[in-house]
């Protein structure tokens, strides 16, 4: 799984877990942050959010 796919999965998981998305601006900020993380960090977040 590449970094973009991991970012997509993590952001989807976090949004589902919180049950809402505050705004497009906050979504973009979250995506920008996630894109800066390594694959291992993203996998860890995905594991913790499951």
Rosetta constraint file for C-alpha pairs under 8 A:
AtomPair CA 1 CA 5 HARMONIC 6.18 0.50
AtomPair CA 1 CA 6 HARMONIC 6.72 0.50
AtomPair CA 2 CA 6 HARMONIC 6.36 0.50
AtomPair CA 2 CA 39 HARMONIC 7.68 0.50
AtomPair CA 3 CA 7 HARMONIC 6.14 0.50
AtomPair CA 3 CA 35 HARMONIC 7.44 0.50
AtomPair CA 3 CA 38 HARMONIC 7.63 0.50
AtomPair CA 3 CA 39 HARMONIC 5.90 0.50
AtomPair CA 4 CA 8 HARMONIC 6.18 0.50
AtomPair CA 4 CA 35 HARMONIC 7.45 0.50
AtomPair CA 5 CA 9 HARMONIC 6.20 0.50
AtomPair CA 6 CA 10 HARMONIC 6.05 0.50
AtomPair CA 6 CA 39 HARMONIC 7.16 0.50
AtomPair CA 6 CA 42 HARMONIC 6.31 0.50
AtomPair CA 6 CA 43 HARMONIC 7.14 0.50
AtomPair CA 7 CA 11 HARMONIC 6.02 0.50
AtomPair CA 7 CA 31 HARMONIC 7.04 0.50
AtomPair CA 7 CA 34 HARMONIC 5.93 0.50
AtomPair CA 7 CA 35 HARMONIC 6.33 0.50
AtomPair CA 7 CA 42 HARMONIC 6.96 0.50
AtomPair CA 8 CA 12 HARMONIC 6.08 0.50
AtomPair CA 9 CA 13 HARMONIC 6.01 0.50
AtomPair CA 9 CA 46 HARMONIC 7.38 0.50
AtomPair CA 10 CA 14 HARMONIC 6.08 0.50
AtomPair CA 10 CA 42 HARMONIC 6.88 0.50
AtomPair CA 10 CA 45 HARMONIC 6.96 0.50
AtomPair CA 10 CA 46 HARMONIC 5.39 0.50
AtomPair CA 11 CA 15 HARMONIC 6.15 0.50
AtomPair CA 11 CA 30 HARMONIC 7.49 0.50
AtomPair CA 11 CA 31 HARMONIC 6.89 0.50
AtomPair CA 11 CA 34 HARMONIC 7.91 0.50
AtomPair CA 12 CA 16 HARMONIC 6.14 0.50
AtomPair CA 13 CA 17 HARMONIC 6.07 0.50
AtomPair CA 13 CA 46 HARMONIC 7.25 0.50
AtomPair CA 13 CA 49 HARMONIC 6.79 0.50
AtomPair CA 13 CA 50 HARMONIC 7.59 0.50
AtomPair CA 14 CA 18 HARMONIC 6.18 0.50
AtomPair CA 14 CA 49 HARMONIC 6.88 0.50
AtomPair CA 15 CA 19 HARMONIC 5.92 0.50
AtomPair CA 15 CA 20 HARMONIC 6.07 0.50
AtomPair CA 15 CA 21 HARMONIC 6.32 0.50
AtomPair CA 16 CA 20 HARMONIC 7.20 0.50
AtomPair CA 17 CA 49 HARMONIC 7.51 0.50
AtomPair CA 21 CA 26 HARMONIC 7.73 0.50
AtomPair CA 21 CA 27 HARMONIC 7.02 0.50
AtomPair CA 22 CA 26 HARMONIC 6.42 0.50
AtomPair CA 22 CA 27 HARMONIC 7.62 0.50
AtomPair CA 23 CA 27 HARMONIC 6.28 0.50
AtomPair CA 24 CA 28 HARMONIC 6.12 0.50
AtomPair CA 25 CA 29 HARMONIC 6.21 0.50
AtomPair CA 26 CA 30 HARMONIC 6.14 0.50
AtomPair CA 27 CA 31 HARMONIC 6.19 0.50
AtomPair CA 28 CA 32 HARMONIC 6.05 0.50
AtomPair CA 29 CA 33 HARMONIC 6.21 0.50
AtomPair CA 30 CA 34 HARMONIC 6.17 0.50
AtomPair CA 31 CA 35 HARMONIC 6.11 0.50
AtomPair CA 32 CA 36 HARMONIC 6.71 0.50
AtomPair CA 33 CA 37 HARMONIC 7.06 0.50
AtomPair CA 34 CA 42 HARMONIC 7.31 0.50
AtomPair CA 37 CA 41 HARMONIC 6.00 0.50
AtomPair CA 37 CA 42 HARMONIC 6.45 0.50
AtomPair CA 38 CA 42 HARMONIC 6.30 0.50
AtomPair CA 39 CA 43 HARMONIC 6.11 0.50
AtomPair CA 40 CA 44 HARMONIC 6.18 0.50
AtomPair CA 41 CA 45 HARMONIC 6.31 0.50
AtomPair CA 42 CA 46 HARMONIC 6.11 0.50
AtomPair CA 43 CA 47 HARMONIC 6.07 0.50
AtomPair CA 44 CA 48 HARMONIC 6.15 0.50
AtomPair CA 45 CA 49 HARMONIC 6.06 0.50
AtomPair CA 46 CA 50 HARMONIC 6.34 0.50
